Amino acid sequence: MSSIDYDPMDVALDVAPYDVWRRMRDEAPVYRNDRLGFYALSRYDDVATALRDTTTYSSAHGNVLEFLSEREMQSGMMILTDPPAHTRLRSQVARVFTVRRTSALEADVAAICDELLERWTPGEDFDLVQDFGALVPSMVMTRLLGVPEEDREPVRKIIDTMFHVLPDVGMFNDVAGAAMGELDRYLAGLLARRAADPGDDLLSGLVRSDLTRRECVEFAMLLATAGTETVGRLLGWAAVLLDQHPDQRAALAADPSLVPAAVEELLRYEGPSPVQGRWTKQPVTLHGTTIPAGSKVLLLTSSAGRDERKYAEADRFDVRRSIDHHVSFGYGVHFCLGAALARLESRVALTKMLAHHPDWVVDHERSVRAHTSTVRGWEHVLVH
């Protein structure tokens, strides 16, 4: 029995899980937590293979530890389905949520970043998450969806509440559940208005598709939540890591052409969504250990990003690193549909941060971490 104790809901471990992840990769590549009843894969090759293998590793039973169960979710949300249902849903939404549509947003993203960063007075405190990182993707996504301007900030606060965590139960609590219901009702009402009076926004495109109304609502919820939470956390990591590596920050400020590679390195080094849950539909044997059918399996994508078997000097943060592939956006059929938009937002936001204030200093004593079993990052990053 392994002496390693890995609990994705352990707040203390979440601060620095790297040694535990390394031990898992080296000593227990198929890790078993009997107390919480899950297996975990931590090596890059195993995680990447599992992400591609929807025949063995199902998403239909949930993708967060607290929600994984033998009962299928019966959801129209793509990330909670397997082929062939997933194939049908993805083909429909891909016609609406296109790379071309998101690429056209670059000027809007730049304008939003400038507007927010102009509120940052040099020498005075500024919260690079709450006053910038969390706002940029929220403002972009709500505009893209067609949320009226007066509703955008209330919607962002609802989404924040959906990630409310309680000790021992995680996100499976009444506060988070009530917020999810509130967002569901709001988007259903907005989609009904778009059906009666369509425009050129994403919600109007969804109601014109072959998706059912319920599927439209659930895809809109997916975009509104995943499209705001993870990018905001990534920008928080950017603020902290570049403060810790001032030479690399100076290189990026001097040469913005390095920023796209820096975004990929940030995603590899501190992925904001480090754990993906799956349910085994058939037994699978890895490294001499058999995971039975009907098991909870956690795919540790952020551990995969630190795997020395894949990346040389994996614990070294290097914005000039050439990365052929990482799994921070998933892999295979569940590869993040919003990856192009997330990359665009992160690239533009980081470029603007460096242009406006290239020498920020993080106040670590007053900065606050964010934590759930599936999202890792910062709630507040105070800088001056």
N, C-alpha and C positions, 0 to 999 in steps of 0.2 A: 504493500500500500504506500502511495506516495506521501512524503511529509510536506509537500507543497500545499499551501492553503490559498486557493484563488477564489475570490468571491467578487463578482463584478459590481455588487452593491456596497462593497466596503469602501467608505469614504476615505479612510486613511490610506489604504492601498492605492486608491485612485490617484493620489498625489504623485506617486512614483512607482508604477507597476512594472518597470522595466526589468529589474532583477528577477521578479517572479516569472515574468514572461520568458526571460532567458532560460531559467531553470525548467520551465515547462517545455520549451523547444528542445533543450538538451536531454532532460531526464524523463519527461512524461509528455511526448508529442501527442499522445491520446490521453488527455487528462480526465480523471473522473472525480467529481465532487459528490460524495454520497449524501452529505447533509442537505444539499440543495437539489440533488437529483439530476445533474447534467454532466455531459462530456464536453470537452473543449479541444479544438484543434488550433495550434499556435504557429506552425511553420508555414512559410509562404506557399510552398508547393501544395501542401495539404489543403490550405484555405482556398487557394485558387481553384484546385480541382473540385472541391466541394461546392463552391459557388457556381460552377458550371454544371454540376450534376444534379439536375432537378428531379431525376428519377429516384435517386436515393435520398436526397436532402430536400424536404418539402418546405415551402414557405406558407402553405395554406393553413398551418396549425399555429401561426403566429411567428413573429420575428424578434420579439423581446422576451427575455427570460420570464418575466412576471406573467406573461400572457400565453406562453407555450403550453399546449395541452393536447390530449388525444383527439379532441373534437376540432374539426375544421372550422375556420373562422366564418365561412359563408359570407365573404366580403367581396364587394366589387372593386376594392382597392388593389391595384396591380401588384404591389409588393407582397400582398397576402394571398396570391393565387399561384398556381402552377400551370404549365402548358397542359391542355390546349386553351384553357380559359385565359391564361395570361397572354398567349399569342394573339387572341382576338382583341383583348383590351388594348394591348400595346400598339397593334396595327392601327386601331382607331385613333388613339390619342396622338400617335406620332404624326398623323396627318395634320393635326392642329398645333401641337407644341413642337414646332420645327426649329432646326438650327438657324434657318434663315430668319425666322421671326425673332429669335432671341438675339442674334447678331445685330439686328437693327436697333437694339436697345443701347448700344454702347454710348452714344452721345447722351442719352438720358441718364445712364449710370454715372457718367463723368460729371454731369451737371448736379446730380444729387450729392455726389461726394464733395464737390466744391462747396455747395451750399452748407453742408453739415460741418465741414472742416473749417470754414470761415468763422464758425462760432467758437473755435478753439483759440484763445488768446495766449500767446507764448508766455510762459512763466506761471500761468494759472492752471488749476486742476481741470482735467478733461477726462471723461470716462470713454475710452476708446471702444468699449463694447456697447454700453447703453446709449451713448450719444453719437455713435457712428456705426460700429460693426453690426449691431443688431438692427439698425434702422435701414441701412443700405439695401439688403436683400428683401426686407419687408416692404419698403417703399417701391422697389422694382417689381416684386411679385404681385402686390396688390394692384399696381397700375396695369400690369400685364393681364391680370384676371379681369379687370374692369370694376374693381371695388371703388365706390364713390369716395372722393377725397376725404369727406368728413368721417368716413367709417374706417379709414386705414389704421389710425393709431389704436382705436378700440379693438380692431381685429388682431393687431399685433399683441396686445395685452392678453387677449383670449388665448392666443397661441402659446405665449409664455406660460400661462396657467396650466395648459395641457401637459406641460412637462414638470408639474409640481410633484415633488417626491416626499414620501413619508418613510421614516425608518422602518425597516423590516418588510415593508410591502411595496416599496418603490413607487412606480407610477400607477399601480393598481389601487387607486384611492378615489374617494368621492369628489374631491376638489378637481382633480384632473379629468375625471369622468364627466362632471358637470360642464367643464369648459369645452370638452369635446362635443357634447350635445349642443351647446350654445353655438359653436362654430358650424356644426352640421345644419342647424335650423337657419342660421343666417345665410349660408351659401345656397341652401335649397330655395329660400325666398328670392335671392338675387338671381339664381338661374331661372326661376319662374318669370321674373321681370324681363330677363334677356330673351326668353322664348317669345314673349309678347312684343318686345321692342328690341330686336337684336342690333348690335353695333359691330365694331371691328375688333373687339377685345377677345381674349381667350375663352371666356365663359360663353360668349355668343358662338364661337367656333365649336365648342363642345355640344351645345344644344342642337347645332346643325348636323352633328355626326350621327352615327348609328348606335351610339351608346344609349342605354336607358337613362332616365332622369336620375335614378339612384346612383348609377355608375358615374354620371357626370359630377354629382355631389362629392363622391368619394375620391375621384381623381382631383377635383379642385381642392379638397381637404389635404390630399397628399402633397400637392404643390405648395399650398399655403404654409404647411408645417415644415416639411423637409426642405423646402426652398428658402426658408428664413432661418431656421435654427442652426443648421450645420455651417452655412457661410458665416454667420455671425460669430460662431465659436472659432472658426478658422482664422478670422481676422483678429480675434483676441489672442490666439496663439502667435500670430505674426507679430503683434505688438510686443509680447513678452519675449519671444525668441530673438527678435532682432535687437531688443534692448540688451539681451545677454550676449549677443554677438555683434558688437558695434562695428567691427571691421567689415562684416558682410553687409550690414545695413548701409555703410558708407559706399561700398561697391555698388549696391543697388541704386542708391541715390545718384551716383555718378554715371551709371549706365543702366537706364531703364529697360534696355533690351534683355537684361538678365531676369527681369521680373517673372515672365512666364515659367522659367525653370525653377525659380524660387517658390512659386505657387505649388508646383509638383513636389518639391522637396518638403514644403510644409505639410502637404497632404500625406506624404510618406512618413514623415518624422513624427507628427502629432495629429493624426487623423481625428477629426471631431466626432466621428461615429465609429468607435473602435471595436464594437461587438455586434455580430449579426446572428440572430437565432434561427435554427432550423429544426425540423422533426424528421427522423429517419423513417422512411417507408419500407426499407428492407435492411437486413444486416449488412454491415460493411466492416472489413478487417483492414486495419492499418497498423504497421509497426508491431505486429504480433498481438494486437488487441482487437477483439471483435466488439463493435458497438451494435447492440441488438436493434431490431426494428422497434419503432415506437419509443425512441429515445430523444431527449432534448440534447441538442448539440449547439454549442456556441462557436462561431467562427471568429477568431480574434484577428480582425483585419489590421489592427494597429500593431499587434505583435508580429504579424507577417511583414509589416513595413520595417521592422527592426531585425529581421532575420539575416544573420551574417552569411547564411547559405545563398542568399539572393543578392545582398548589397554589401560591398566592401566597406569596412569601417561603418557599420550600420548605425552605430550610436553617435556618429559625428554629423552635425548639422552643416550642410554645405550647399549654398544656393547655386553653386556652379556645377553641382552633380548632374550627370546625364542619366536620366531614369528611363529605361526602356518600357517599364510597366510597373504599376502598383495596383492594389486592390481597394483603395480607399473609396472608390466610387462603385464598388462591387465588380462583378465579372459575369460574362455570359448573358443569359436572357434578362437577368435582373440588373444589368449595368444601368447606373443612374440615368434616367431619361433627361434630367436637368443638368447633367455634367457640363455641357457647353455653356449654359448660363452661369453656373457656379464658378467656372473658370474665368469667364468674362468679368463677373462682378468682383472676384478676388483680385484679378490682375489690375483692373482699373482702380479699385479701392486702394490696393497697396501702392500703386504708382502715385496716386494722389496723396496718400499719407506721407510718402517720402518727399514729394514736391512741396507740400505745405509746411511740414515740420520734420525735417530729417534727423533731428537729434533728441527725440523724446526720451524721458527718463520715467521708468515705471516705479510707482510707489507700491512695493510689494506688501507692505504692512496693511495697507488699506484696500488692496485688490482682493477680490473674492472669487473662489472657484465655483463652477457649476458642476453638478454631478447627477447622472442617472445611470442605470445599468447599460445604457446604449449610447449616451452622449457624454463627451468628456471635453472640458474646456474651462472657460471663464465667464462668470456672470458680470463682474465689474473689473476693468483694468484701468486704474487711475494713473494718469500720466501728467507730466508737466514739462 
